[in-house]
Amino acid sequence: MFSWNHVLLLSIILLIKECATQERCLEGFFHYDNACYFFSSHLSADWLEAGSFCKRFPGGDLVTIETQSENNFIKQQLLLKHGQKFYWTGGTDEFFEGHWVWISTMQKISYTDWFHGNPSDSGSGEDCMEIMVGLSDQDTTWNDVDCSKKANFIFEVPYVQCNLANTCTCTMLY
């Protein structure tokens, strides 16, 4: 036989369980769509070092920007919080000059936001993609540059959902 106290207790347990089911990003990461993004505004590295750092996180890799809305999210974050800097992405044409791919998937880059006249391979050896932040009209654009340059970087990891039983599932990026 159920009393109102039992119903109240059951309701509280269900409410706690509902509140404990949470989708989350690690502290310092920003959520957008099915990924969590980290902007390394105080840590710079060359392109290979940046990629190695990203892989320390489960499912982590240099950012892959696949849509205009994802690019707009990244632009907004950079312009609001990170000022005039340069940030590595996962774009490269190191394997075949002029054939730009995302390193995490080796898929050809379809959506682009290159700065006028880029990619240019100016002086040759500009095989890695950076985002230039706030250099003209408080905007951000993509640029090809030498991979040995030291720059900040952006990486993404899967968005994780955990529940009360500590069962977690990941939304895979690729």
C-alpha positions as CSV (number, residue, x, y, z in Angstrom):
1,M,0.0,0.0,0.0
2,F,1.4,3.4,-1.1
3,S,1.1,6.4,1.1
4,W,1.6,10.0,0.0
5,N,5.0,9.8,1.7
6,H,6.0,6.9,-0.7
7,V,4.7,8.8,-3.7
8,L,6.7,11.9,-2.6
9,L,9.8,9.9,-2.0
10,L,9.5,8.2,-5.4
11,S,9.0,11.6,-7.1
12,I,12.1,12.9,-5.4
13,I,14.1,9.9,-6.5
14,L,12.9,10.3,-10.1
15,L,13.7,14.0,-10.1
16,I,17.2,13.4,-8.7
17,K,17.8,10.7,-11.4
18,E,16.5,13.1,-14.1
19,C,18.8,15.9,-12.8
20,A,21.8,13.6,-12.5
21,T,21.5,12.6,-16.2
22,Q,23.6,15.3,-17.7
23,E,25.4,16.0,-20.9
24,R,28.7,17.7,-20.4
25,C,32.0,19.0,-21.6
26,L,35.2,19.0,-19.5
27,E,35.8,22.2,-17.6
28,G,37.3,24.8,-19.8
29,F,35.6,23.4,-23.0
30,F,32.7,25.0,-24.8
31,H,29.8,22.9,-26.1
32,Y,28.4,23.2,-29.6
33,D,26.3,20.6,-31.4
34,N,27.9,17.2,-30.9
35,A,31.3,18.3,-29.7
36,C,33.2,20.1,-27.0
37,Y,35.8,22.7,-28.1
38,F,39.0,23.8,-26.3
39,F,40.7,27.1,-27.3
40,S,44.3,27.1,-26.2
41,S,44.8,30.9,-25.7
42,H,47.8,30.5,-23.3
43,L,49.5,27.5,-24.9
44,S,51.2,27.7,-28.3
45,A,52.8,24.9,-30.3
46,D,53.7,24.0,-33.9
47,W,51.0,22.1,-35.8
48,L,52.3,18.6,-35.0
49,E,52.8,19.4,-31.3
50,A,49.3,20.8,-31.2
51,G,47.8,17.7,-32.7
52,S,49.7,15.5,-30.3
53,F,48.4,17.5,-27.3
54,C,44.8,17.1,-28.6
55,K,45.1,13.3,-28.7
56,R,45.8,13.2,-25.0
57,F,42.0,13.6,-24.6
58,P,39.7,10.7,-25.6
59,G,38.5,11.3,-29.1
60,G,40.4,14.6,-29.3
61,D,41.9,16.1,-32.4
62,L,42.5,19.5,-34.0
63,V,39.2,21.1,-34.9
64,T,37.4,20.0,-38.1
65,I,35.1,22.8,-39.3
66,E,32.4,21.3,-41.5
67,T,29.6,23.9,-41.7
68,Q,29.1,27.6,-41.7
69,S,27.2,27.5,-38.4
70,E,30.1,25.6,-36.8
71,N,32.5,28.2,-38.2
72,N,30.3,31.0,-36.9
73,F,30.3,29.4,-33.4
74,I,34.2,29.2,-33.5
75,K,34.4,32.8,-34.7
76,Q,32.1,34.0,-32.0
77,Q,34.2,32.3,-29.3
78,L,37.4,33.6,-30.7
79,L,36.3,37.2,-31.1
80,L,34.6,37.3,-27.6
81,K,37.3,35.7,-25.6
82,H,40.6,35.3,-27.3
83,G,41.6,38.5,-29.1
84,Q,44.1,38.9,-31.9
85,K,45.9,35.6,-32.3
86,F,46.5,32.7,-34.6
87,Y,44.9,29.2,-34.0
88,W,45.7,25.9,-35.6
89,T,42.9,23.8,-37.1
90,G,43.1,20.3,-38.4
91,G,43.3,21.3,-42.0
92,T,46.3,20.4,-44.1
93,D,47.5,19.8,-47.7
94,E,50.8,18.3,-46.6
95,F,50.1,15.0,-48.3
96,F,49.2,16.5,-51.7
97,E,49.8,20.2,-52.5
98,G,46.5,22.0,-53.0
99,H,44.3,19.1,-51.8
100,W,43.1,20.3,-48.4
101,V,41.9,17.6,-46.0
102,W,40.9,17.4,-42.3
103,I,43.7,15.4,-40.6
104,S,41.3,13.5,-38.3
105,T,39.3,12.0,-41.1
106,M,41.4,12.6,-44.2
107,Q,38.2,13.9,-45.9
108,K,38.5,16.7,-48.4
109,I,37.5,20.1,-46.9
110,S,34.2,21.1,-48.4
111,Y,33.1,24.1,-46.4
112,T,35.8,26.9,-46.5
113,D,36.3,30.4,-45.1
114,W,39.8,31.3,-46.6
115,F,41.1,34.8,-46.4
116,H,41.1,36.5,-49.8
117,G,43.8,34.9,-52.1
118,N,44.3,31.8,-49.9
119,P,45.3,29.1,-49.7
120,S,48.3,30.6,-51.4
121,D,51.3,28.4,-50.4
122,S,53.2,31.7,-50.4
123,G,56.9,30.9,-50.5
124,S,56.0,27.2,-50.6
125,G,55.7,25.0,-47.5
126,E,52.4,26.5,-46.2
127,D,50.7,23.2,-45.6
128,C,48.7,23.7,-42.4
129,M,45.6,25.8,-41.7
130,E,45.3,28.5,-39.1
131,I,42.5,30.8,-38.2
132,M,43.6,34.4,-38.0
133,V,41.6,36.3,-35.3
134,G,40.8,40.0,-35.3
135,L,43.3,41.1,-37.8
136,S,40.8,43.0,-40.1
137,D,37.5,44.4,-39.2
138,Q,37.3,42.2,-36.0
139,D,36.8,39.1,-38.1
140,T,38.4,35.7,-38.4
141,T,39.5,33.9,-41.6
142,W,41.4,30.9,-42.6
143,N,45.0,31.0,-43.8
144,D,47.6,28.5,-44.9
145,V,50.9,28.8,-43.1
146,D,54.1,26.9,-42.4
147,C,53.4,24.0,-40.0
148,S,56.5,24.8,-37.9
149,K,55.0,28.2,-36.8
150,K,54.1,28.4,-33.1
151,A,50.5,29.2,-32.6
152,N,47.5,28.6,-30.3
153,F,45.2,25.9,-31.3
154,I,41.6,24.7,-31.2
155,F,40.6,21.1,-30.6
156,E,37.4,19.2,-30.2
157,V,36.3,16.1,-28.3
158,P,33.1,14.2,-28.4
159,Y,30.2,15.5,-26.3
160,V,29.7,13.0,-23.4
161,Q,26.4,12.1,-21.8
162,C,26.5,10.4,-18.4
163,N,23.7,9.2,-16.2
164,L,23.2,8.4,-12.5
165,A,24.7,4.9,-12.9
166,N,27.9,6.4,-14.3
167,T,27.1,5.0,-17.7
168,C,28.5,7.3,-20.3
169,T,28.1,7.5,-24.0
170,C,29.9,9.6,-26.5
171,T,28.7,11.3,-29.6
172,M,31.5,10.4,-32.1
173,L,32.8,13.2,-34.3
174,Y,33.5,11.0,-37.3
